[in-house]
Amino acid sequence: MDKYIEIVAYVMFAIVGLCVGSFLNVVIYRVPNKMNLAFPASHCTTCDYTLKWYDNIPVLSYLMLGGKCRSCKQRISPRYMLVEIFNALLWTLSVLMFWDSTAEGIIYAITAAVLSSVLICVFFIDLEHMLIFNRFTIIIAVSGLSTMFTDSFTEWYDHIIGGLVGGAVFLVIYFGAILILKREGLGFGDVKLAAAAGFMLGWQKLTLAILLASVVGSIVLLLLKLIRKDEKNKEYPFGPFISAGVLFALFFGSPVINWYLGLIFG
Ligand SMILES: [Zn+2]
């Protein structure tokens, strides 16, 4: 691509990514609250003030209003701005890393962008509500039909194996926890998410994603127990860690796994 067109493409993806991120905020708030995504128009959840167009500009409105509602001055969660920034970054990264002159590259880049948005929703909804909605898991699984033919790192059958392994391993942990600990160690939504992610990533990148999710998850939970002194049986969502691990593997799985194999077999 011409350097100039390339830069214009990145800027456009970043801006569209910001606007999509703004919509993701609506999804993250309304889906768990069983609300319609289109109606009513966005409003303050404290005073019902209906947002004008200039209150709805991604990132800028949040900064200009100082993170407060224009009408009642109630604090608005910084999550709204974070979601927009994350989504814009990941959309730009999708184009930057995967878009090339081949059909595979273009399809993979678009798939990666869509998956970024879906995984951001899974991350924040599970974090707050400990729920992973099937609609997101289904989109991730269906994306596997794209990645299994467009990911140059994997063969199509790696994705079938990934789906089976992801589902099986998490199913064993799920029932193992019920048998041994007499409670759910993780939710059944995690099992479905792992199966869908395995099919989408292929077994190699799934292994990396789960490894990262487990290590980072253990460290964070340990810190929370130590610092916040959470009670012993408090339950934590695992979906945010899976989502973050899957996102990392989706973008950096190929180079990281190649580097690791080089260390061993180099
Ligand atoms: Zn308000």
py3Dmol code that shows the C-alpha trace and the ligand (Angstrom):
import py3Dmol

protein = """\
ATOM      1  CA  MET A   1       0.000   0.000   0.000  1.00  0.00           C
ATOM      2  CA  ASP A   2       1.035   3.562  -0.648  1.00  0.00           C
ATOM      3  CA  LYS A   3       2.347   5.099   2.598  1.00  0.00           C
ATOM      4  CA  TYR A   4      -0.172   7.957   2.449  1.00  0.00           C
ATOM      5  CA  ILE A   5      -3.191   5.706   1.844  1.00  0.00           C
ATOM      6  CA  GLU A   6      -1.918   3.457   4.619  1.00  0.00           C
ATOM      7  CA  ILE A   7      -1.900   6.294   7.179  1.00  0.00           C
ATOM      8  CA  VAL A   8      -5.369   7.461   6.077  1.00  0.00           C
ATOM      9  CA  ALA A   9      -6.605   3.858   6.515  1.00  0.00           C
ATOM     10  CA  TYR A  10      -5.215   3.654  10.077  1.00  0.00           C
ATOM     11  CA  VAL A  11      -6.769   6.972  11.071  1.00  0.00           C
ATOM     12  CA  MET A  12     -10.132   5.925   9.611  1.00  0.00           C
ATOM     13  CA  PHE A  13     -10.080   2.589  11.443  1.00  0.00           C
ATOM     14  CA  ALA A  14      -9.181   4.387  14.679  1.00  0.00           C
ATOM     15  CA  ILE A  15     -12.107   6.813  14.294  1.00  0.00           C
ATOM     16  CA  VAL A  16     -14.605   4.111  13.305  1.00  0.00           C
ATOM     17  CA  GLY A  17     -13.183   2.033  16.175  1.00  0.00           C
ATOM     18  CA  LEU A  18     -13.935   4.883  18.598  1.00  0.00           C
ATOM     19  CA  CYS A  19     -17.537   5.152  17.371  1.00  0.00           C
ATOM     20  CA  VAL A  20     -18.056   1.378  17.541  1.00  0.00           C
ATOM     21  CA  GLY A  21     -16.554   1.517  21.043  1.00  0.00           C
ATOM     22  CA  SER A  22     -19.205   4.076  21.947  1.00  0.00           C
ATOM     23  CA  PHE A  23     -21.870   1.590  20.811  1.00  0.00           C
ATOM     24  CA  LEU A  24     -20.168  -1.201  22.799  1.00  0.00           C
ATOM     25  CA  ASN A  25     -20.774   0.888  25.930  1.00  0.00           C
ATOM     26  CA  VAL A  26     -24.498   0.724  25.149  1.00  0.00           C
ATOM     27  CA  VAL A  27     -24.228  -3.063  24.664  1.00  0.00           C
ATOM     28  CA  ILE A  28     -22.249  -3.546  27.898  1.00  0.00           C
ATOM     29  CA  TYR A  29     -24.830  -1.587  29.909  1.00  0.00           C
ATOM     30  CA  ARG A  30     -28.058  -2.719  28.246  1.00  0.00           C
ATOM     31  CA  VAL A  31     -27.586  -6.430  27.437  1.00  0.00           C
ATOM     32  CA  PRO A  32     -27.250  -7.569  31.091  1.00  0.00           C
ATOM     33  CA  ASN A  33     -30.118  -5.233  32.049  1.00  0.00           C
ATOM     34  CA  LYS A  34     -32.302  -6.843  29.339  1.00  0.00           C
ATOM     35  CA  MET A  35     -32.860  -3.500  27.597  1.00  0.00           C
ATOM     36  CA  ASN A  36     -33.456  -2.746  23.926  1.00  0.00           C
ATOM     37  CA  LEU A  37     -30.226  -1.660  22.206  1.00  0.00           C
ATOM     38  CA  ALA A  38     -31.854   1.083  20.113  1.00  0.00           C
ATOM     39  CA  PHE A  39     -34.478   2.636  22.441  1.00  0.00           C
ATOM     40  CA  PRO A  40     -34.610   4.764  24.460  1.00  0.00           C
ATOM     41  CA  ALA A  41     -31.839   7.188  23.436  1.00  0.00           C
ATOM     42  CA  SER A  42     -28.740   7.252  25.688  1.00  0.00           C
ATOM     43  CA  HIS A  43     -29.474   8.960  28.987  1.00  0.00           C
ATOM     44  CA  CYS A  44     -27.910   9.498  32.388  1.00  0.00           C
ATOM     45  CA  THR A  45     -28.702   6.493  34.604  1.00  0.00           C
ATOM     46  CA  THR A  46     -29.046   8.787  37.632  1.00  0.00           C
ATOM     47  CA  CYS A  47     -31.139  11.769  36.444  1.00  0.00           C
ATOM     48  CA  ASP A  48     -32.510  10.509  33.089  1.00  0.00           C
ATOM     49  CA  TYR A  49     -31.021  13.484  31.222  1.00  0.00           C
ATOM     50  CA  THR A  50     -31.075  12.512  27.520  1.00  0.00           C
ATOM     51  CA  LEU A  51     -27.616  12.878  25.993  1.00  0.00           C
ATOM     52  CA  LYS A  52     -27.307  15.413  23.168  1.00  0.00           C
ATOM     53  CA  TRP A  53     -25.076  14.629  20.186  1.00  0.00           C
ATOM     54  CA  TYR A  54     -22.265  16.705  21.697  1.00  0.00           C
ATOM     55  CA  ASP A  55     -22.399  14.616  24.896  1.00  0.00           C
ATOM     56  CA  ASN A  56     -21.868  11.521  22.808  1.00  0.00           C
ATOM     57  CA  ILE A  57     -18.544  12.229  21.073  1.00  0.00           C
ATOM     58  CA  PRO A  58     -16.207   9.347  21.957  1.00  0.00           C
ATOM     59  CA  VAL A  59     -13.530  10.197  24.586  1.00  0.00           C
ATOM     60  CA  LEU A  60     -13.791  13.993  23.974  1.00  0.00           C
ATOM     61  CA  SER A  61     -17.205  14.426  25.643  1.00  0.00           C
ATOM     62  CA  TYR A  62     -16.045  12.408  28.648  1.00  0.00           C
ATOM     63  CA  LEU A  63     -12.926  14.565  29.036  1.00  0.00           C
ATOM     64  CA  MET A  64     -14.737  17.876  28.482  1.00  0.00           C
ATOM     65  CA  LEU A  65     -17.426  16.990  31.043  1.00  0.00           C
ATOM     66  CA  GLY A  66     -14.720  15.892  33.478  1.00  0.00           C
ATOM     67  CA  GLY A  67     -16.286  12.423  33.726  1.00  0.00           C
ATOM     68  CA  LYS A  68     -19.559  13.859  35.102  1.00  0.00           C
ATOM     69  CA  CYS A  69     -23.166  14.057  33.868  1.00  0.00           C
ATOM     70  CA  ARG A  70     -23.843  17.491  32.279  1.00  0.00           C
ATOM     71  CA  SER A  71     -27.129  17.789  34.144  1.00  0.00           C
ATOM     72  CA  CYS A  72     -26.765  16.225  37.624  1.00  0.00           C
ATOM     73  CA  LYS A  73     -22.931  16.122  37.871  1.00  0.00           C
ATOM     74  CA  GLN A  74     -23.057  12.475  38.947  1.00  0.00           C
ATOM     75  CA  ARG A  75     -19.724  10.739  38.222  1.00  0.00           C
ATOM     76  CA  ILE A  76     -19.710   8.591  35.077  1.00  0.00           C
ATOM     77  CA  SER A  77     -17.576   5.436  35.158  1.00  0.00           C
ATOM     78  CA  PRO A  78     -14.227   5.811  33.336  1.00  0.00           C
ATOM     79  CA  ARG A  79     -15.126   2.452  31.786  1.00  0.00           C
ATOM     80  CA  TYR A  80     -16.978   4.363  29.047  1.00  0.00           C
ATOM     81  CA  MET A  81     -13.804   6.042  27.883  1.00  0.00           C
ATOM     82  CA  LEU A  82     -11.642   2.931  28.360  1.00  0.00           C
ATOM     83  CA  VAL A  83     -13.953   0.832  26.162  1.00  0.00           C
ATOM     84  CA  GLU A  84     -13.760   3.424  23.364  1.00  0.00           C
ATOM     85  CA  ILE A  85      -9.968   3.688  23.565  1.00  0.00           C
ATOM     86  CA  PHE A  86      -9.409  -0.100  23.752  1.00  0.00           C
ATOM     87  CA  ASN A  87     -11.697  -0.699  20.796  1.00  0.00           C
ATOM     88  CA  ALA A  88     -10.030   2.003  18.675  1.00  0.00           C
ATOM     89  CA  LEU A  89      -6.562   0.625  19.524  1.00  0.00           C
ATOM     90  CA  LEU A  90      -7.499  -2.962  18.696  1.00  0.00           C
ATOM     91  CA  TRP A  91      -9.237  -1.991  15.449  1.00  0.00           C
ATOM     92  CA  THR A  92      -6.145  -0.054  14.358  1.00  0.00           C
ATOM     93  CA  LEU A  93      -3.933  -2.975  15.411  1.00  0.00           C
ATOM     94  CA  SER A  94      -6.081  -5.368  13.323  1.00  0.00           C
ATOM     95  CA  VAL A  95      -5.369  -3.384  10.166  1.00  0.00           C
ATOM     96  CA  LEU A  96      -1.764  -2.642  11.088  1.00  0.00           C
ATOM     97  CA  MET A  97      -0.883  -6.292  11.699  1.00  0.00           C
ATOM     98  CA  PHE A  98      -3.036  -8.330   9.336  1.00  0.00           C
ATOM     99  CA  TRP A  99      -4.318  -6.234   6.417  1.00  0.00           C
ATOM    100  CA  ASP A 100      -2.360  -6.921   3.220  1.00  0.00           C
ATOM    101  CA  SER A 101      -3.129  -7.283  -0.476  1.00  0.00           C
ATOM    102  CA  THR A 102      -4.460 -10.852  -0.120  1.00  0.00           C
ATOM    103  CA  ALA A 103      -8.105 -11.804   0.447  1.00  0.00           C
ATOM    104  CA  GLU A 104      -7.020 -13.893   3.465  1.00  0.00           C
ATOM    105  CA  GLY A 105      -5.267 -10.899   5.047  1.00  0.00           C
ATOM    106  CA  ILE A 106      -8.240  -8.597   4.578  1.00  0.00           C
ATOM    107  CA  ILE A 107     -10.778 -11.136   5.889  1.00  0.00           C
ATOM    108  CA  TYR A 108      -8.551 -11.978   8.868  1.00  0.00           C
ATOM    109  CA  ALA A 109      -8.094  -8.267   9.716  1.00  0.00           C
ATOM    110  CA  ILE A 110     -11.864  -7.638   9.666  1.00  0.00           C
ATOM    111  CA  THR A 111     -12.504 -10.805  11.705  1.00  0.00           C
ATOM    112  CA  ALA A 112      -9.904  -9.700  14.282  1.00  0.00           C
ATOM    113  CA  ALA A 113     -11.580  -6.283  14.576  1.00  0.00           C
ATOM    114  CA  VAL A 114     -15.034  -7.821  15.109  1.00  0.00           C
ATOM    115  CA  LEU A 115     -13.627 -10.281  17.661  1.00  0.00           C
ATOM    116  CA  SER A 116     -11.906  -7.435  19.544  1.00  0.00           C
ATOM    117  CA  SER A 117     -15.250  -5.685  20.018  1.00  0.00           C
ATOM    118  CA  VAL A 118     -17.035  -8.879  21.091  1.00  0.00           C
ATOM    119  CA  LEU A 119     -14.281  -9.820  23.569  1.00  0.00           C
ATOM    120  CA  ILE A 120     -14.323  -6.300  25.070  1.00  0.00           C
ATOM    121  CA  CYS A 121     -18.066  -6.798  25.755  1.00  0.00           C
ATOM    122  CA  VAL A 122     -17.462 -10.254  27.289  1.00  0.00           C
ATOM    123  CA  PHE A 123     -14.648  -8.796  29.427  1.00  0.00           C
ATOM    124  CA  PHE A 124     -16.631  -5.934  30.959  1.00  0.00           C
ATOM    125  CA  ILE A 125     -20.016  -7.676  31.288  1.00  0.00           C
ATOM    126  CA  ASP A 126     -18.509 -10.733  33.022  1.00  0.00           C
ATOM    127  CA  LEU A 127     -16.389  -8.466  35.231  1.00  0.00           C
ATOM    128  CA  GLU A 128     -19.479  -6.679  36.527  1.00  0.00           C
ATOM    129  CA  HIS A 129     -22.245  -9.285  36.326  1.00  0.00           C
ATOM    130  CA  MET A 130     -20.407 -12.657  36.285  1.00  0.00           C
ATOM    131  CA  LEU A 131     -22.368 -13.559  33.147  1.00  0.00           C
ATOM    132  CA  ILE A 132     -21.217 -14.587  29.685  1.00  0.00           C
ATOM    133  CA  PHE A 133     -24.068 -14.256  27.206  1.00  0.00           C
ATOM    134  CA  ASN A 134     -24.450 -16.959  24.547  1.00  0.00           C
ATOM    135  CA  ARG A 135     -24.831 -14.397  21.763  1.00  0.00           C
ATOM    136  CA  PHE A 136     -21.186 -13.318  22.206  1.00  0.00           C
ATOM    137  CA  THR A 137     -19.912 -16.888  22.457  1.00  0.00           C
ATOM    138  CA  ILE A 138     -21.801 -17.746  19.263  1.00  0.00           C
ATOM    139  CA  ILE A 139     -20.203 -14.846  17.350  1.00  0.00           C
ATOM    140  CA  ILE A 140     -16.748 -16.025  18.518  1.00  0.00           C
ATOM    141  CA  ALA A 141     -17.504 -19.593  17.393  1.00  0.00           C
ATOM    142  CA  VAL A 142     -18.831 -18.448  14.012  1.00  0.00           C
ATOM    143  CA  SER A 143     -15.684 -16.305  13.518  1.00  0.00           C
ATOM    144  CA  GLY A 144     -13.808 -19.611  13.606  1.00  0.00           C
ATOM    145  CA  LEU A 145     -15.294 -20.361  10.181  1.00  0.00           C
ATOM    146  CA  SER A 146     -13.302 -17.355   8.945  1.00  0.00           C
ATOM    147  CA  THR A 147     -10.046 -17.816  10.902  1.00  0.00           C
ATOM    148  CA  MET A 148      -9.772 -21.550  10.121  1.00  0.00           C
ATOM    149  CA  PHE A 149      -9.225 -20.688   6.461  1.00  0.00           C
ATOM    150  CA  THR A 150      -7.451 -17.339   6.740  1.00  0.00           C
ATOM    151  CA  ASP A 151      -4.944 -17.811   9.593  1.00  0.00           C
ATOM    152  CA  SER A 152      -1.609 -18.650   7.931  1.00  0.00           C
ATOM    153  CA  PHE A 153      -0.320 -20.023  11.254  1.00  0.00           C
ATOM    154  CA  THR A 154      -2.858 -22.851  11.545  1.00  0.00           C
ATOM    155  CA  GLU A 155      -4.454 -25.584   9.437  1.00  0.00           C
ATOM    156  CA  TRP A 156      -8.239 -25.900   9.399  1.00  0.00           C
ATOM    157  CA  TYR A 157      -8.178 -29.052  11.541  1.00  0.00           C
ATOM    158  CA  ASP A 158      -6.176 -27.253  14.285  1.00  0.00           C
ATOM    159  CA  HIS A 159      -9.380 -25.279  14.874  1.00  0.00           C
ATOM    160  CA  ILE A 160     -11.545 -28.405  15.190  1.00  0.00           C
ATOM    161  CA  ILE A 161      -9.020 -29.810  17.704  1.00  0.00           C
ATOM    162  CA  GLY A 162      -8.925 -26.425  19.501  1.00  0.00           C
ATOM    163  CA  GLY A 163     -12.712 -26.388  19.936  1.00  0.00           C
ATOM    164  CA  LEU A 164     -12.780 -29.960  21.259  1.00  0.00           C
ATOM    165  CA  VAL A 165      -9.763 -29.494  23.565  1.00  0.00           C
ATOM    166  CA  GLY A 166     -10.984 -26.124  24.923  1.00  0.00           C
ATOM    167  CA  GLY A 167     -14.439 -27.527  25.663  1.00  0.00           C
ATOM    168  CA  ALA A 168     -13.111 -30.797  27.123  1.00  0.00           C
ATOM    169  CA  VAL A 169     -10.467 -29.253  29.411  1.00  0.00           C
ATOM    170  CA  PHE A 170     -12.896 -26.704  30.848  1.00  0.00           C
ATOM    171  CA  LEU A 171     -15.621 -29.339  31.212  1.00  0.00           C
ATOM    172  CA  VAL A 172     -13.213 -31.458  33.298  1.00  0.00           C
ATOM    173  CA  ILE A 173     -12.343 -28.429  35.476  1.00  0.00           C
ATOM    174  CA  TYR A 174     -16.042 -27.559  35.781  1.00  0.00           C
ATOM    175  CA  PHE A 175     -17.122 -31.018  36.971  1.00  0.00           C
ATOM    176  CA  GLY A 176     -13.883 -31.546  38.901  1.00  0.00           C
ATOM    177  CA  ALA A 177     -14.610 -28.442  40.982  1.00  0.00           C
ATOM    178  CA  ILE A 178     -18.180 -29.565  41.624  1.00  0.00           C
ATOM    179  CA  LEU A 179     -17.002 -33.040  42.734  1.00  0.00           C
ATOM    180  CA  ILE A 180     -13.988 -31.957  44.810  1.00  0.00           C
ATOM    181  CA  LEU A 181     -14.804 -28.442  46.045  1.00  0.00           C
ATOM    182  CA  LYS A 182     -18.591 -29.070  46.048  1.00  0.00           C
ATOM    183  CA  ARG A 183     -19.138 -25.796  44.184  1.00  0.00           C
ATOM    184  CA  GLU A 184     -18.696 -24.291  40.730  1.00  0.00           C
ATOM    185  CA  GLY A 185     -15.012 -23.442  40.235  1.00  0.00           C
ATOM    186  CA  LEU A 186     -15.994 -21.684  37.039  1.00  0.00           C
ATOM    187  CA  GLY A 187     -19.281 -21.010  35.335  1.00  0.00           C
ATOM    188  CA  PHE A 188     -20.699 -23.039  32.466  1.00  0.00           C
ATOM    189  CA  GLY A 189     -20.404 -19.871  30.367  1.00  0.00           C
ATOM    190  CA  ASP A 190     -16.613 -20.214  30.724  1.00  0.00           C
ATOM    191  CA  VAL A 191     -16.787 -23.771  29.325  1.00  0.00           C
ATOM    192  CA  LYS A 192     -18.712 -22.604  26.247  1.00  0.00           C
ATOM    193  CA  LEU A 193     -16.405 -19.598  25.839  1.00  0.00           C
ATOM    194  CA  ALA A 194     -13.296 -21.835  25.959  1.00  0.00           C
ATOM    195  CA  ALA A 195     -14.753 -24.169  23.315  1.00  0.00           C
ATOM    196  CA  ALA A 196     -15.670 -21.247  21.026  1.00  0.00           C
ATOM    197  CA  ALA A 197     -12.270 -19.583  21.559  1.00  0.00           C
ATOM    198  CA  GLY A 198     -10.481 -22.883  20.819  1.00  0.00           C
ATOM    199  CA  PHE A 199     -12.335 -23.258  17.533  1.00  0.00           C
ATOM    200  CA  MET A 200     -11.602 -19.646  16.627  1.00  0.00           C
ATOM    201  CA  LEU A 201      -7.889 -19.670  17.605  1.00  0.00           C
ATOM    202  CA  GLY A 202      -6.805 -23.249  16.876  1.00  0.00           C
ATOM    203  CA  TRP A 203      -5.326 -25.444  19.649  1.00  0.00           C
ATOM    204  CA  GLN A 204      -1.857 -23.841  19.588  1.00  0.00           C
ATOM    205  CA  LYS A 205      -3.015 -20.278  20.256  1.00  0.00           C
ATOM    206  CA  LEU A 206      -5.727 -21.543  22.617  1.00  0.00           C
ATOM    207  CA  THR A 207      -2.998 -23.138  24.759  1.00  0.00           C
ATOM    208  CA  LEU A 208      -1.226 -19.782  24.968  1.00  0.00           C
ATOM    209  CA  ALA A 209      -4.495 -17.961  25.759  1.00  0.00           C
ATOM    210  CA  ILE A 210      -5.481 -20.357  28.570  1.00  0.00           C
ATOM    211  CA  LEU A 211      -1.950 -20.377  29.994  1.00  0.00           C
ATOM    212  CA  LEU A 212      -1.927 -16.567  30.153  1.00  0.00           C
ATOM    213  CA  ALA A 213      -5.471 -16.416  31.554  1.00  0.00           C
ATOM    214  CA  SER A 214      -4.571 -18.887  34.324  1.00  0.00           C
ATOM    215  CA  VAL A 215      -1.261 -17.271  35.296  1.00  0.00           C
ATOM    216  CA  VAL A 216      -2.517 -13.676  35.205  1.00  0.00           C
ATOM    217  CA  GLY A 217      -5.818 -14.725  36.810  1.00  0.00           C
ATOM    218  CA  SER A 218      -4.030 -16.454  39.715  1.00  0.00           C
ATOM    219  CA  ILE A 219      -1.761 -13.476  40.352  1.00  0.00           C
ATOM    220  CA  VAL A 220      -4.609 -10.947  40.264  1.00  0.00           C
ATOM    221  CA  LEU A 221      -6.860 -13.036  42.529  1.00  0.00           C
ATOM    222  CA  LEU A 222      -4.005 -13.592  44.979  1.00  0.00           C
ATOM    223  CA  LEU A 223      -3.352  -9.833  45.108  1.00  0.00           C
ATOM    224  CA  LEU A 224      -7.079  -9.120  45.584  1.00  0.00           C
ATOM    225  CA  LYS A 225      -7.257 -11.572  48.501  1.00  0.00           C
ATOM    226  CA  LEU A 226      -4.140 -10.046  50.089  1.00  0.00           C
ATOM    227  CA  ILE A 227      -4.895  -6.377  49.511  1.00  0.00           C
ATOM    228  CA  ARG A 228      -8.701  -6.269  49.735  1.00  0.00           C
ATOM    229  CA  LYS A 229      -8.822  -9.148  52.234  1.00  0.00           C
ATOM    230  CA  ASP A 230     -11.752 -10.703  50.359  1.00  0.00           C
ATOM    231  CA  GLU A 231     -13.560 -13.494  52.193  1.00  0.00           C
ATOM    232  CA  LYS A 232     -12.395 -17.043  51.466  1.00  0.00           C
ATOM    233  CA  ASN A 233     -15.364 -18.187  49.413  1.00  0.00           C
ATOM    234  CA  LYS A 234     -15.865 -15.011  47.385  1.00  0.00           C
ATOM    235  CA  GLU A 235     -16.455 -15.839  43.705  1.00  0.00           C
ATOM    236  CA  TYR A 236     -14.613 -14.117  40.903  1.00  0.00           C
ATOM    237  CA  PRO A 237     -15.361 -14.080  37.177  1.00  0.00           C
ATOM    238  CA  PHE A 238     -12.858 -15.933  34.988  1.00  0.00           C
ATOM    239  CA  GLY A 239     -14.275 -14.643  31.682  1.00  0.00           C
ATOM    240  CA  PRO A 240     -12.284 -11.362  31.750  1.00  0.00           C
ATOM    241  CA  PHE A 241      -9.030 -13.325  31.988  1.00  0.00           C
ATOM    242  CA  ILE A 242     -10.076 -15.691  29.202  1.00  0.00           C
ATOM    243  CA  SER A 243     -11.077 -12.714  27.016  1.00  0.00           C
ATOM    244  CA  ALA A 244      -7.766 -10.937  27.621  1.00  0.00           C
ATOM    245  CA  GLY A 245      -5.791 -14.148  26.963  1.00  0.00           C
ATOM    246  CA  VAL A 246      -7.741 -14.819  23.766  1.00  0.00           C
ATOM    247  CA  LEU A 247      -7.164 -11.242  22.564  1.00  0.00           C
ATOM    248  CA  PHE A 248      -3.428 -11.543  23.215  1.00  0.00           C
ATOM    249  CA  ALA A 249      -3.243 -14.901  21.410  1.00  0.00           C
ATOM    250  CA  LEU A 250      -5.311 -13.570  18.505  1.00  0.00           C
ATOM    251  CA  PHE A 251      -2.901 -10.703  17.870  1.00  0.00           C
ATOM    252  CA  PHE A 252       0.467 -11.969  19.111  1.00  0.00           C
ATOM    253  CA  GLY A 253      -0.003 -15.761  19.177  1.00  0.00           C
ATOM    254  CA  SER A 254       1.940 -16.514  15.974  1.00  0.00           C
ATOM    255  CA  PRO A 255       5.135 -14.550  16.803  1.00  0.00           C
ATOM    256  CA  VAL A 256       5.124 -15.590  20.477  1.00  0.00           C
ATOM    257  CA  ILE A 257       4.660 -19.308  19.714  1.00  0.00           C
ATOM    258  CA  ASN A 258       7.283 -19.182  16.921  1.00  0.00           C
ATOM    259  CA  TRP A 259       9.713 -17.456  19.273  1.00  0.00           C
ATOM    260  CA  TYR A 260       9.087 -20.049  21.975  1.00  0.00           C
ATOM    261  CA  LEU A 261       9.503 -23.002  19.591  1.00  0.00           C
ATOM    262  CA  GLY A 262      12.712 -21.359  18.330  1.00  0.00           C
ATOM    263  CA  LEU A 263      14.047 -21.292  21.899  1.00  0.00           C
ATOM    264  CA  ILE A 264      13.416 -25.015  22.340  1.00  0.00           C
ATOM    265  CA  PHE A 265      14.243 -26.374  18.917  1.00  0.00           C
ATOM    266  CA  GLY A 266      16.335 -23.446  17.626  1.00  0.00           C
TER     267      GLY A 266
END
"""
ligand_1 = """\
1
ZN
Zn -27.372 12.894 35.332
"""
view = py3Dmol.view(width=600, height=400)
view.addModel(protein, "pdb")
view.setStyle({"model": 0}, {"cartoon": {"style": "trace"}})
view.addModel(ligand_1, "xyz")
view.setStyle({"model": 1}, {"stick": {}})
view.zoomTo()
view.show()
